[in-house]
Structure formats: C-alpha cells, structure tokens
Amino acid sequence: MAHEQDMKAALAELDASSKPNYTEIAEKYKLGRYALSRRHQGKTTSRADYFSNHRQCLTNIQEEILIDQINRLTDRGMPLTSQMVKNFAKEIIRRDVSKN
C-alpha cells in the first residue's frame, strides 16, 4: 500500500510540474522510472483500479454509491433484502448481476 501512496504522490508532483523529469521524481519516491512514466501517461493503472474496472461487477465508485443507498434506507428503518440489493446493483450497471 505504501508503494501506491508513493506513486500517487509522484503523480501529483508530475502533474504540478510544467516539464516533468521522470527519472528525478522516480528516484525521489523510490519508484521505477518506466512504471511512473507509463502511469502518468495513462497507459497503465494501479492493480486496484484494474480489478475495479475489469474484474468486478461493480466498480469501487459504484460500490460506494450502492453502500450509501443501503445505509440511507437502513437509517430510515427499512432493512433491505438481498433481492433489493441485487435490483439496486442491476439499476446501477444496467445489466443482470449474479447472486454474489
């Protein structure tokens, strides 16, 4: 997790500079220059983002939306059934979802 935090900090520094020096910033944050430059150019993403977008039914952002909806209804005293959660997820992604 520390690697990902270093990568985010390095990317923020790259975004702030008008002429980014990948080698210097990679050494500063103890990251690979090639990995840093590819991530900065949008050619690769983090492992968590990849799984969120390609392996999961819902992305992490969509999961947060679903959890917020569940929490709001639960706070109002309306406990949800698994079918209701499935229907909410189906609405969010606009396709069928499996049981899990």
C-alpha positions as CSV (number, residue, x, y, z in Angstrom):
1,M,0.0,0.0,0.0
2,A,2.9,2.3,0.7
3,H,4.0,1.8,-3.0
4,E,0.6,3.1,-4.2
5,Q,0.8,6.1,-1.9
6,D,4.3,6.9,-3.2
7,M,3.0,6.5,-6.8
8,K,0.1,8.9,-6.1
9,A,2.4,11.5,-4.6
10,A,4.9,11.2,-7.5
11,L,2.0,11.5,-10.0
12,A,0.8,14.6,-8.2
13,E,4.2,16.1,-8.4
14,L,4.5,15.3,-12.1
15,D,1.1,17.0,-12.7
16,A,2.2,20.1,-10.9
17,S,5.4,20.5,-12.9
18,S,5.4,22.1,-16.3
19,K,8.3,19.9,-17.6
20,P,8.3,16.6,-15.7
21,N,11.6,14.8,-15.0
22,Y,10.5,11.2,-14.6
23,T,14.0,10.0,-13.6
24,E,14.4,12.5,-10.8
25,I,10.9,12.0,-9.4
26,A,11.1,8.2,-9.6
27,E,14.4,8.2,-7.7
28,K,12.9,10.6,-5.1
29,Y,9.9,8.3,-4.4
30,K,11.9,5.0,-5.0
31,L,9.8,4.0,-8.0
32,G,10.6,2.6,-11.3
33,R,11.0,5.3,-14.0
34,Y,9.3,3.3,-16.7
35,A,6.3,2.4,-14.4
36,L,5.9,6.0,-13.3
37,S,6.0,7.4,-16.8
38,R,3.5,4.8,-18.1
39,R,1.1,5.5,-15.2
40,H,1.5,9.3,-15.7
41,Q,0.8,9.0,-19.5
42,G,-2.3,6.9,-18.7
43,K,-1.0,3.7,-20.4
44,T,-1.3,1.7,-17.2
45,T,-3.4,1.8,-14.0
46,S,-3.0,0.5,-10.5
47,R,-3.9,-3.1,-9.8
48,A,-6.8,-2.0,-7.6
49,D,-8.2,0.2,-10.5
50,Y,-7.7,-2.6,-12.9
51,F,-9.7,-5.1,-10.8
52,S,-12.3,-2.5,-10.1
53,N,-12.9,-1.8,-13.8
54,H,-12.3,-5.2,-15.3
55,R,-12.8,-8.0,-12.8
56,Q,-15.6,-6.8,-10.6
57,C,-19.3,-6.5,-11.4
58,L,-19.4,-3.0,-9.9
59,T,-16.5,-0.5,-9.9
60,N,-15.3,0.8,-6.5
61,I,-17.2,4.0,-7.1
62,Q,-20.4,2.1,-7.9
63,E,-20.0,0.0,-4.8
64,E,-19.7,3.2,-2.7
65,I,-23.0,4.5,-4.3
66,L,-24.7,1.2,-3.5
67,I,-23.5,1.2,0.1
68,D,-24.6,4.8,0.6
69,Q,-28.1,3.8,-0.7
70,I,-28.2,0.8,1.6
71,N,-27.2,2.9,4.6
72,R,-29.7,5.6,3.8
73,L,-32.6,3.1,3.7
74,T,-31.4,1.3,6.8
75,D,-31.2,4.5,8.7
76,R,-34.8,5.1,7.8
77,G,-35.7,1.8,9.4
78,M,-36.1,-0.1,6.1
79,P,-33.9,-3.1,6.2
80,L,-33.1,-4.4,2.7
81,T,-33.4,-8.0,1.4
82,S,-30.7,-9.5,-0.9
83,Q,-33.1,-9.2,-3.8
84,M,-33.5,-5.4,-3.2
85,V,-29.7,-5.1,-3.2
86,K,-29.4,-7.1,-6.3
87,N,-32.0,-4.9,-8.0
88,F,-30.2,-1.7,-7.0
89,A,-26.9,-3.1,-8.4
90,K,-28.7,-4.1,-11.6
91,E,-30.0,-0.5,-11.9
92,I,-26.5,0.9,-11.4
93,I,-24.8,-1.2,-14.1
94,R,-27.8,-1.7,-16.3
95,R,-27.3,-5.4,-16.8
96,D,-28.0,-8.6,-14.8
97,V,-25.9,-9.4,-11.8
98,S,-25.3,-12.8,-10.2
99,K,-26.1,-13.8,-6.7
100,N,-22.7,-12.8,-5.3
